[in-house]
Every structure is written in C-alpha cells, then in structure tokens.
Amino acid sequence: MSHRRVVVTGLGVVCAIGTDLETFERNVFEGKSGIAPIESIDISKMRFKNAAEVKGFDSPEHFDKQQLAILKRFSQFAVAASRQAIQASGIEWNDQVAKERTAIVTATGAGGLTDLDDQYENLYRFNKTRTPPMVVPQSMPNSAASFISMETGVCGPTYTVSTACSSSNHAIGMAFHSIRSGTVDAAITGGSEMPISYTNLKAWEALRVVSTDTCRPFSRDRTGMILGEGGAVLVLEELESAKARGAEIFAEISGFGMTADAHHVTMPSLDGPVRAIRNALADAKVAPERVGYVNAHGTATTANDSMESKAINEVFGEHSANVAVSSTKSMHGHTLGAAGAIEAVATVLALHRGILPPTANFNEPDPECDIDVIKNEARETAVEAAVSNSFAFGGLNAVLVFKRYEG
Amino acid sequence: MSSEIAEKTIEVIANFKEIDKDTITLETKLKDLEMDSLDALNLVFELEEAFDIVIPDEQAFETDSVSDMVTGIETLLANKEKEAGGEEE
C-alpha cells in the first residue's frame, strides 16, 4: 500500500480576504490585506485595535434556524468551507468512494471557548439561573466535524485535533496519512477558529505578542501578530480513485512531519521546527533542492520570524537562496487553529497556478531574517514542491509538503 | 524617588520570586533575579495589578534594574493622576 498517492481535489475557504475560493484567490495573489479595526465587539478598553475579521458572512444565508441553534461561528466557518470544498471537488459517495471509507478530520485551537462570554455574563453578572440548552454541543471542538458527517452521511473515522496554532496541519497530516496507509480512500479535512471575544482578546493582550500596528512578517519593523478568524477545508483523495472519477486535481499532498520542542511554552526552539521540516520532506521523499516555496508560519513576532528564517536556512542550506518564502498571515491574520488549513489552500493554489503569494505590509529586510521573502507582490514562478509550516505554543510543530500535479 | 513605591515594587518582586525582600535593592539587576521571558511577562502583570496601572508593551521589557522599574512606575502613576485630574475639570 506504500505506493498510494494522495491528491487535493477540493478547496473551500472563509476568511478575512474572502468568503469563497474565487475571492480568496484573487486577494491572496494581489497581496490585499484583510486586517482592519475590530468591528464585532467593543474594543474601547483594548490596547490593540486591529484584527482580520470575516466580513460579509451572513449566517442565516448559510444555515437555517435549527442549524444555527447548534453551530457557533467557529463551526459555521468550517461547515461553510466544507460545502465549498465538496462542491468544488464534485465528489459523490457511491460504490467507488464509500462513505464508510471517507474520513473527516477537523481542527480548532479554542473551539467554542471563545463563545462562552455571553453565558458567563448572564450567570455571573445578570444572575440568570439558566443557559440555553445547546451550549454544550455548540461549544465542543468537534461540533463542525460531527455536523459535516451528519450533513454528508460520511461515516468513516471522524475526529477533531487541537494543538493551538498547529491544529490544522496536524489534522490535514493525519487525514493524508490515513489515506496513504489505506485506512480510508478520501477525507474532508481542515480547521476553523473564532478568536474575537473580549475575554480571548484580553488574554492575547496580556501575552504582549499582538501588534498595535498591522502584521508585517519578516520585516525589520514588525511588532507582532494580528489575530484572524476563519476556516478552510480540503478534500483529499487517493490518486487512482480521483482519476477514475475524472476529478480535477489541484496538487498532490506528499509529506507530513511533526515534532515537539520539549523546551518552553512560548519561546520557540530551532531544533523542533528544523526536525519537523526534515521529517516532512523525508516523508514526501522530496529532496530539499526540489522545494521552491515555503508558506511560512510567519507570525510577525520577533521570536518566530528570526527562528523560522534560521530553520529554513538550516534545512535548505545553499539552496535556501532559491526558496521563495511568504507569510499569508499578513493578509488573513493569524487564524490559530485554522491557520494551517487556510495556508494549505494558499499553497495548493500557488502550485496549481504557478504564482507565489506575497507577504503583504513588508517594509524593510531584517538581517535576522536572511531569507528570500516575497515582498508585497506575487511572483510568477512555477515550483515543483512547497512546504507549509505551522509551529504552536507549547512547542508543537507540524509541517506539510505539497507537490505540483502533472498528470 | 518615592520610597513608598520602591518598597512596594520590591515587595511585589519578592512575592513573585518567592525570595526574601531584603535580598532585593534598587540596584538589583533583573538578570540577577534569573527571570526568563515568561517570568518577566508575569511580573509585569503583577506590577500592573499592584499599582493599578497599564504598562505599555514597548516599556514592559526595557527595564534593566529595579530602580528603572520604580522610575517607570512613578511616571505611569503620575500620568494616571494627571489624566484623572483632567477628567474632573
């Protein structure tokens, strides 16, 4: 079974730079940032004022009243993205692709935790004595995975992964390995996050890693990350099965590597990320010299960006000069548990289109980040293989490798 | 330099580090207190709580010694008093 290959046949995305694939694709290649002053909650007592919020996503347009009763915003992003991805893939479950042999693996960092502010306020402040009955199923991190299975009838392995900012890469990686190993033949996989609640924003403020300016990854004048909300989903299929049904293939997913720093809860190490990238390349059987693009974790914190640049230089050595790097977080923000999925969509589109998305808001090179950053404007370069990095608080690293698909 | 603010600052640090406050002076360097970045972050939080002030990000980690900290806190407290006075007018 080790010769089984896995391809991406469907993409869906809901984020600050697009609530559908077409809009996301246009904006991500134009370098258009979705970062703006926060509108959805009162920020008068916040020190930072900006985030990458999803605008123009009208819940009742996507879900009926009964569905909205069990889907909070973080789940709505994942379900909406899954519908887009499934439709784009044209997948239909039948004798060739069985519902029993399809997996659903979703990801979220905080799940519904960020939606509990209203309940706390009602109980503690207004002395109410009850909550609505659906708070438990609404808040559970697997809420979206369960809903997608009920909506599609897909009934293979279905679960949710939570590893902070690496959640989505872990989810996509596990789904990919399940197909390659022969456990299943297809998977619906990705992640979502809704970090814009007062409690959560205050918690991030206390960590002092969020910029009061905007997100400027790898730029010398960077001042920290910008939080974003959203979700993205990919449909993965075993290559022969996808070909047999005549599916359009966006790219091949060929490697997944994961490690732990075993070091510090917030300070990244160099060793953990380096080993994760190397593991992913070895898993993909792709030599470093064949990689032309890295979609970086690139949070725009001082610590991450200099560490990640050093990790890229260590893994690619002299070839590093030929590896173009961008952080699309400069446009869609750091969507935490959704980050790997949104960035996987950007990476797959880059391979498919032969265009590499830029790092927006870039002002000046930083000697601490001695890598080839794609500055502000997309580059028309067809690359053979691309790496997408996610490194989480708690020192958990997950890296994916994608390859251009050429029949 | 206000001895009251200095004393309170030293007390917050001593409680935070769980050490005798007599081992800390105004000249004590923060690096001598063996604080990593998370300790520094948590100490800034403790000081904000103790003095009811907001320490801006750009000031939070720029102090070198206890005396720098006390000076910074004094300035923030003075600004706070000025703002409160301004509101009353």
Interface residues (C-beta under 8 A of the other chain):
Chain A: R47 A206 L207 R208 T212 G224 H264 V265 T266 M267
Chain B: D36 S37 L38 L41 V44 F45 V54 P56 D57 A60
